[in-house]
Amino acid sequence: MAQVGSGTSPQALPAVSAGTVQVGIVNFKFTPDTVTIKVGNTVDWTNHDDIAHTVSFTGSGVHSDVLARNGSYSHTFTAPGTYAYICSIHPFMHGTVIVTS
């Protein structure tokens, strides 16, 4: 999976030490749009919109299937880095996962 930039985001949340972080898809936005987790943690995206969306990591080929309303996709991160993603159906929707060791 491709990593992007090393800058920090003012919207980044504190790193989660264990478990799963939830990201909602609401009103054509990933909420929160930036999460910070530890290596080995999982992010779970759930679509709350009536419109289908995807989670597609830029430059990597890693992506979810199309998520209908209440559909979800999980990914466990195994390497530190900054991972950008978009909705491939609505590419103006974007988010970032920051993975720390």
C-alpha positions as a printed Julia matrix, in Angstrom:
101×3 Matrix{Float64}:
   0.0    0.0    0.0
   1.38   3.41  -0.92
   2.27   5.87   1.79
   1.79   9.6    1.43
   3.31  12.75   2.97
   4.76  12.99   6.42
   2.89  16.1    7.58
   0.44  16.01  10.42
  -3.24  16.81  10.15
  -4.98  19.05  12.66
  -7.93  16.63  12.5
  -5.9   13.56  13.49
  -7.06  11.79  16.62
  -4.71  10.37  19.28
  -3.26   6.96  18.41
  -5.36   4.01  19.52
  -3.26   1.41  21.35
  -5.37  -1.68  20.62
  -8.47  -2.82  18.83
 -10.63  -1.36  16.13
 -11.33   2.23  15.15
 -14.71   3.04  13.58
 -15.03   5.42  10.63
 -18.51   6.34   9.45
 -19.48   7.35   5.94
 -22.11  10.05   6.4
 -23.32  12.74   3.98
 -20.56  11.95   1.47
 -17.79  12.29   4.1
 -15.55   9.9    6.0
 -16.05  10.71   9.7
 -13.51  11.19  11.16
 -11.52  11.79   7.98
  -8.16  11.19   9.71
  -7.41   8.51  12.29
  -4.17   7.6   14.02
  -3.67   3.98  15.08
  -0.89   1.59  16.09
   0.53  -1.2   13.9
  -1.77  -4.21  14.18
  -4.94  -2.14  14.72
  -7.95  -2.34  12.44
 -10.09   0.38  10.91
 -13.73  -0.47  10.21
 -15.64   1.75   7.77
 -19.47   1.65   7.76
 -21.61   3.35   5.12
 -24.54   5.2    6.68
 -25.59   6.91   3.42
 -28.35   5.69   1.11
 -25.82   5.97  -1.74
 -23.13   3.32  -2.36
 -19.5    4.14  -1.55
 -16.08   2.43  -1.52
 -12.86   2.65   0.47
  -9.96   2.68  -2.01
  -6.35   3.24  -0.94
  -4.57   5.45  -3.45
  -1.73   3.85  -5.38
  -2.06   0.4   -3.85
  -4.88  -1.55  -5.49
  -6.33  -2.25  -2.01
 -10.03  -1.45  -1.93
 -13.38  -2.51  -0.55
 -16.25  -3.87  -2.55
 -19.05  -1.39  -3.18
 -20.67  -0.68   0.19
 -24.45  -0.31   0.19
 -26.21   1.35   3.15
 -24.98  -0.26   6.4
 -22.27  -2.13   4.5
 -18.86  -2.26   6.14
 -15.22  -2.89   5.29
 -12.33  -3.59   7.68
  -8.58  -3.41   7.13
  -5.8   -4.29   9.58
  -2.63  -2.23   9.18
   0.64  -4.13   9.52
   3.22  -1.41   8.77
   3.71   2.14  10.01
   3.02   4.95   7.56
   0.44   7.38   6.3
  -2.21   5.85   4.06
  -4.52   8.0    1.93
  -7.85   6.69   0.67
 -10.83   7.86  -1.36
 -14.27   6.69  -2.4
 -13.67   5.54  -5.99
 -17.29   6.37  -6.88
 -17.04   9.88  -5.39
 -13.31  10.79  -5.52
 -13.9   14.11  -3.74
 -14.37  12.0   -0.59
 -11.0   11.32   1.01
  -9.44  10.27   4.29
  -6.16   9.3    5.9
  -5.01   6.56   8.24
  -1.8    7.31  10.15
  -0.18   4.14  11.52
   2.5    4.43  14.21
   4.77   1.73  15.61
